[in-house]
Every structure is written in structure tokens, then in C-alpha cells.
Amino acid sequence: MLQKIRIPLVALALACTTTIWAQVGGIAPKFLIDPSSPKAAGQIAPSTDQVTVTTGKDGVTVNIAGGPEEYPSIAISPETGAAWDLSPWGRVDAKITNLGTGNLQVSLRVDNKKDGGSNSCEGISLKAGETKVLKVIFGYSYGYKPSFKLNSGSIIQILIFAVGKKDVARSFRIEDLQATGSTGEKPPVDPSTVRLKPEKGVILGAAVKIDAAKQVVAKDGAKAEINASGALKIDFAGGKNESVILKPAIGSWDLTDAYQVQVKLKNTGSTAVSPSIRLESKGGVSDTITAASPIPPGAEAVITVPFAAAVSTVMPTDPKQEIFSKGSWSENNWPPKAGTGTKFTSDGAKGITIIPDKTSAAQSLTISAISANVPALDMPSWVGQRPPVEGNWVKTLDENFDGDSLDLHRWNIYSSNYWDKRTHFAKDNAIVKDGMLTLHYEKKTGFHNDDPAGKKTDYACGFADTYGKWRQLYGYFEARVKLPKAPGLWPAFWTMPDRGPEAGPQWKRSSTADGGMEHDVLEFLSGWGPYRYNMAFHWDGYGKEHKSGGTTCGYVVPDKDGFITTGVYWAPGIAIYYAQGKEVLRWESPRVSTVPAYVMFDMVSGGWDNLPLDDAKLPDDFVIDYVRVWQRKDLASPLDGPMPNAGLPSSLSAEKK
């Protein structure tokens, strides 16, 4: 670590670094720009006319006018035009002063590639007049979480950009920009980010040692201790808001390998009681589960708390009326109705709360065991055979992936990649074998859509959709899929609108505005573990009018072969999602899509809440066993079925015609 002696920047540029810096580890910092040099301006490239830059002995001053640019920035490149070799150091530091009158949010990105495909990035907030050092540690991003394995020997630019409202003018000065620290530097451990995975799911019991002083919190008159046998002994005095919370020793528990928590307890009091258990997490709480029946004195019982909500998620028809009065409504992101769904996140469990029977009597309990586990699956027999609701149904699509390749009269294997910067779609990675379609994700350099004129990236995967070849308005859409396990992957089963060739290019045909809608029937971030996934609706386009709703906390138990069967029932004014035959999300609204939709399966990397991609865990697969679609006869229309341009070899062909 290097300790800085505060002297003017111009002096740093002119003096020998060994006399200016106290060196620890035997290496001095590398200054990446000398603002006092006439050559400095040539190293700086503003992203837009909104950004103006001046250089001088005080540093690099950046002024940003309000305007349309989402992230106005400057790129600082090596003076020689070649890449910097920063491999002797561990990070880049920038000393930044907010010259504006309001708060400033600014980020610094260290790039191997200009498109951001391989970088490390961090951000800070500064009050008016405040100065801070923004540190980017190679290989870490956004809260110093592990990210891209940055090649610090080939840094082509430093990107510094403002974040916030586009119409607000901002101004800041970069007083110092340097490579410093030690090779392989790691950020200090933030205790709040530590995730403890209980061995074999055991949280309390067996050989688990509990530090009562750190892990047990008794509230409002309750008393609790860990007894000689390692059990949690609780005494409730009969007060109003008593509870006892068992917390992790540090950070949170990682319960991603489980679907529920079971608490084994004994009534050591003198009267029958019905205690309750609730799970706490970084996302929110689970349902509060009360003992099924009063537990007699001396008797034992097990209370099971599923991560899934007892009442599945329901979207509001009109959030202004149903939610806004409670202060939790957002114009663009609609939350579920109160009392539906869950916000419990199994990757960040913060505690297990024990609540006494709602009586005024004193009560005593001994918790002998707590474990996180997975129950047996109970799936209704109709799954895969028919839709979940009554009606005169006809099967309109029955894709079982027979043969050894995708039927290109029905499926496309190429498309644009709007989601990450490093995955290309390749024909060889869409594998049909043994009656299944496998989208195979691997580290393999190649061109997007197998086109030498396309973008070249380091990861490949298959793709499949029916855009321009098959669509349907309303019905029941179902797929049986097996999810990947490698961290950092983002597979999905979803539908998008298709208004037909007469609507124009794909961005118009598939717009979610004007009655169209994106249905994310199953969207999985592999860092969440095998039992949790996202499901959502997106509508009104993807600009400032964009709206969405759903839940990131859908929980499901795969079948004995590791597959999940998921579907959407879609009719005028209603859409209901199902998983393993159970309703998991419902929206009843006039805004439910009225535009025919096509089916899509894809897998890229990343997502909004995922773990970093780990090359050592690749390759991995997203497997689709079948796709089945039914139509209710009274909803059938001429818009359903194969499209006029069916048979083209790719989804891009229609755009090239």
C-alpha cells in the first residue's frame, strides 16, 4: 500500500516519484495523465458536446451541461496511443472534487475494451465542494464484488462518467489519476456481504456452534440462551411485542440450496401454545407461519416456513388506487398487491424470528434444531397434458425436438443480443438430441450469429425463437426446462409481440407499446440457486414510459429429473403464470397484451443481481424438453399459427429482405 504526501499535482508530475511517495512493496504509482502538459488534451475524449474539458496545474476540470446524454463522460487514453500495462499495480485511484452546487454521482471504469465488455467499475457520491478518492480495484465492480477478470496488462482507457438526472448541469475536477496498490489487491471484506452456507443445511443443532452474544437477540422482555446441549432456550414473559431472533454469526446465510426452513421445538411451559416463525432477509420477510395446532406442555412440533408465499403474487389493476396511498407505488415499477407474494430472498437470509402465542401468559420453548431443506414435489397430473383452466382447448404447437436439428420452418437460431456484451449466438450451440433442445454455453471465441461481419466475443451460446414463423394471440403457453448451475448465467423462457410483416422492422413488430407486452414466464439468475427465479410483465415500450411488474421471488421445486414446467395462461384482460402446476403470478387488467406473441428461449450472462461468470464452471446448459401451446376455440383468430415468411433460416432474414 502506498501512502500519499499531499503536494500540488504539477509538482507530482515534475518530481521523481521515489521522493514524493512512501513506497510499500517497492513500487511507486504510475500517473496516467499530467494535466499541466500540453499533451494532456490529446489524451481526453468527451463523449458528447454536452461535455467540455479544461486542463491545467489544478487538474482536469469537467463541465457537463444538461442534455440527452444518459451517461456523459470523458475517456482518458494512454499518451502513446497504445494500451497501458498496469499489471505491476492493483488498482486505479482518482481524486475528484465536486465543483457544482448539488450532489454529484460519478463512476470510474477501467477498460480492456471500449464497449465495456471487460472492465472494472466503481462509483462514489460527493456533496457540493467535497473531495474524495474513487478507487477501482482490478477484477472488482459495484461495491467491490468480484467481476470480470480484467487484464491489467492491457488497459486501453479510463472512462469517468456522471450518473443522475440528465437535465442537471454538473462540474467536477480530477486532481489525481494513478495506478497504485499491489498486484492481486483485494478489497477489504465488508462483513455485511459475507454469506455463510450452512453445512448440509443445518442452522442450529448437531455440531453447529452458536455464539449467543452475537447471534441471539431477545426483544421486549423475552429471554433466550444457548443451553449446554446447544439448543436455544426461550422464555416469554407475556408482553406485547416479544420475540427472539437467531442471526448468522456474520453477514447472512446463503440458503440457495433450499426451499424451506424447518424449526423443531418443544413446549417446556405449563400451557398449550401456538408459536410462530418468520424468516428475515435482505429483500424482506417470509410469511409468518404459526404452529398447525396448539402444542401441549412437554410435546414437540416442527414448524415449516416455505420461502414461497402462501398467497401467490397478484399485480394491481390500478396501483394508484390500490397501493399509492401506502406510499409504495412507482409509476414505472408496479409492486404486487399487499398481502400477496413474498420478498424473502434466500441468498441473503438475515435471521429466524420466533414469536410467542398471542396470549398474555408466560411461555417457554426450547428450539433443538433448525434446518434448511427441500420438500418432495407435489405436482398435479394435468401438467403437460392440458391447460390449467377449463375450456374447449386445441393444441396448436407441440414441439418435442425430435430429430437432430431445429426445424427452421418454425425456429430461428440467430437474433440480436441486447443483454450482455460478451455472448454470441452460434448454430453449433443450439443442440437437438434425445428429444431435447440444449442451449450450450461455453467459453469459445466466435462471431455473433456465425457472421464474420458480426461482433467477435469470447463466449458462445445457442438461441431459439419463433419470430416471423409462428405466433398466437391468447392461449396457454407451456415449456419444460432444466436450468444451468454455473454462476453468472441468465436463461429465460418468454414471449414477445409480433404484429406481422406489415408492421415494419422487428423493433416495431415486437414493440411492447400500443397493446404489446413482454411475458417473462421464467427468467433465471443462476446466482440465486435452483429454486428461485424471476417472472414479470413489461409494457409501454422500453423508454421513459416503460412499466413492469412481477416478482423476483418465485420459488419452485424441480421434478425428479431436475426440470421445471412453467407456463402462462393468457386471455383478454388476464394473464396467469404457473410453475409445476401451481399459480405463481396473476394480473387482471385491460392493459394485458392484445397483440399476438412468439416464443423465445435464450441464455446470456449477467443480469441485475447475479454472481460473476466463472470460466471454471463452464460449459453449462439450458435444456428445453418441450414447448406446448393450446388455444381456446372461442379465442382463436386468423392471426394464430405459422407466419407468411416461415421457413427463412434466421430471424435476421426477414429484416434483410
Secondary structure, 3 states (H helix, E strand, C coil): CCECCCCCHHHHHHCCHHHHCECCCCCCCEECCCCCCCCHHHHEEECCCCEEEEEECCEEEEEECCCCCCCCEEEECCCCCCCECCCCCCEEEEEEEECCCCCEEEEEEEECCCCCCCEEEEEEEECCCCEEEEEEECCEECCCEECCCCCCCCECEEEEEEECCCCCCEEEEEEEEEEECCCCCCCCCCHHHCEECCHHHEEECCCCCCCHHHHEEEECCCEEEECCCCCEEEEECCCCCCEEEECCCCCEECCCCCCEEEEEEEECCCCCECCEEEEEECCCCCCCEECCCCECCCCEEEEEEECCCCCCEEECCCHHHHCHHHCCCCCCEECCCCCCCCCCCHHHEEEEEEECCCCCCCEEEEEEEEEEECCCCCCCCCCCCCCCCCCCEEEEEEECCCCCCCCCCCCECCCCCCCCCCEEECHHHEEEECCEEEEEEEEEEEEHHHCCCCCEEEEEECCEECCCCEEECCEEEEEEEECCCCCCEEEEEEEEECCCHHHCCHHHHCCCCCCCEEEEEEECCHHHCCCEEEEEEEECCCCCCCEEEEEEEEECCCCCCCCEEEEEEEECCEEEEEECCEEEEEEECCCCCCCCEEEEEEEEECCCCCCCCCHHHCCEEEEEEEEEEEEEHHHCCCCCEECCCCCCCCCCHHHHC
